[in-house]
Amino acid sequence: MCEDVLMSELEIPSKHPWHFGRMVTAWAIAAVFGVLVTVLVSGEDRFRWLVLAVGLSVLVTFALQLSTAQREGFITRTSFSVAGAVVIIAVIDIVGTLLEG
């Protein structure tokens, strides 16, 4: 009932490629957007511009991850990239708000 199988014949699932360079690029672009909005826009309009910055960061993330042409791990890579971009922009805004006040 049990077959002998060599270890070399077993398929070992490969880990999903993360493409860290593309994730870091997306985060760097998000940081640039966040800094630009924080420095150039003040008052109540800042929130609207931050929403735009997050939206642009999401679009950049999709473009970078789609350009890998790799299906495996796409959702995970994109999720981490988008979450990182949102956190980076939020932290930059919080620091900007604290320095402003």
N, C-alpha and C positions, 0 to 999 in steps of 0.2 A: 504494500500500500504506500509506503514511503519511498520516494525516489532519491537516489544519491545525486546531489547537485553540487557542482564545484562552486566555490566562492566567486571565481572569475566569471561564471555564467549568470550570477545574480545581477539584476539591474539595481543599481544604487541610485536612488533619486537625487538629482543634483539640486543644490540650493538655488534659490532664485537669485539671479544677478541683481545687485542693488543699483549699480550705476551711480556710485556716490558722487562722482564729478558732476553729473547732471543735477543731482539733488542740491549739492552745495551751490551750483550756479543759480538754481531757482531761488534758494535762500538769499544769496547775495543780491539778486535783482529785487527781491522783496525788501531787503534792508535798504537798498538805494531808494526805492519808492517810499518807504516809511520815513526815511530821513528827509527826503525832499518835501513830503507833505508836512512833516513836523516843523521844518525850518521855514517853509514858504507860506503856509496857511495857518492863520490863528483864529481863535474864537469858535463860534458854532459851526462854521463851514468845514472845520477840520474833520469831523466825523464823516461827512459826505465824501470828502477826498480820500479818507482812509478806506472807506468801503470800495471806492474805485481802485485804490492801490491793491487791495486784497483781490478784487476781481481780475485785475491785470496779472497779478502774480499767479493766480489759478490758471489763466490762459497760457502764460509762459510755461508753467509746470506741465500742462497737458502737451504743449508743443514739444518740450524737451523729452518727455517720456515717450510720446508717440514716435519721435525720431529715432528711438532705439530699435524700432521694428521687432520688438521682442514681446511676445504675449505673456510669457510666464512672469508672474509677479507684478504685472502692470498696476493692478488695483492697489497692492500694498505700497509700491514705490510712489504712486501718485498720492495716496493718502498721507504718507509720511511727508512728502514734499509740500502738500497743501497745508497740513497741520503745522509744519515748521514755519512756513511763510506767515501764517496767521499769528503764531506765537511771536515771531520776530517783529512783525509790524505792531503788535500789541505792546510788546516791551519797549519798543522805540517810542511809541506814543505816550506810554506811562512815564518814561524818563523825561520826554519833552514837556509833558504837563507838569511834572514836579519841578523841573528847572525853570519853567515859565512863571510859576506861582510863587 
